[in-house]
Amino acid sequence: MQQAKALKDKVDTPRHKEVVLKEHVQPWIDTTFTITVNIEGNLIHIQGMHAQIQGSTLDIEVTEE
């Protein structure tokens, strides 16, 4: 019976550490994901604006000739 308890303790200790670590790290992972999504959205917006500006610049250059 003590062998089973010792084995269970050996298995439970790493599992407990994993659960505690995950609980502490998960909010950071969620925040990082949110920030990354926002940055990607901003980059897409900036790329669209850049394309519009480039298109406007090309129009201006063509009409100036």
C-alpha positions in Angstrom: 0.0 0.0 0.0 2.8 2.4 0.8 4.5 1.6 -2.5 1.3 2.6 -4.3 1.1 5.9 -2.3 4.8 6.6 -3.0 4.3 6.0 -6.7 1.1 8.2 -6.7 3.1 11.0 -4.9 5.8 10.8 -7.6 3.3 11.1 -10.3 1.1 13.8 -8.6 4.0 16.1 -7.7 5.1 16.8 -11.3 1.4 17.0 -12.4 0.7 19.5 -9.6 3.7 21.6 -10.7 2.5 21.5 -14.3 -1.0 22.7 -13.3 0.3 25.5 -11.1 2.7 26.7 -13.7 0.0 26.6 -16.4 -2.3 28.6 -14.2 0.4 31.3 -13.7 1.6 31.4 -17.3 -1.8 31.2 -19.1 -2.8 34.8 -18.5 0.6 35.9 -20.0 -0.1 33.7 -23.0 -3.6 35.1 -23.5 -2.3 38.7 -23.2 0.5 38.0 -25.6 -2.0 36.5 -28.1 -4.2 39.6 -27.8 -1.3 41.9 -28.4 -0.1 39.9 -31.4 -3.6 39.9 -33.0 -3.8 43.7 -32.4 -0.4 44.3 -34.0 -1.3 42.1 -37.0 -4.5 44.0 -37.4 -2.6 47.3 -37.3 -0.1 46.1 -39.8 -2.8 45.1 -42.2 -4.4 48.5 -41.8 -1.0 50.2 -42.4 -0.3 48.1 -45.5 -3.7 49.1 -46.9 -3.0 52.8 -46.3 0.4 52.4 -47.8 -1.1 50.8 -50.9 -3.6 53.6 -51.2 -0.9 56.2 -50.8 1.3 54.5 -53.4 -1.7 54.4 -55.7 -2.3 58.1 -55.2 1.3 58.9 -55.7 1.3 57.0 -59.0 -1.8 58.9 -60.1 -0.1 62.2 -59.3 3.1 61.2 -61.1 1.2 60.1 -64.2 -0.8 63.3 -64.4 2.2 65.5 -63.9 3.9 64.1 -67.0 
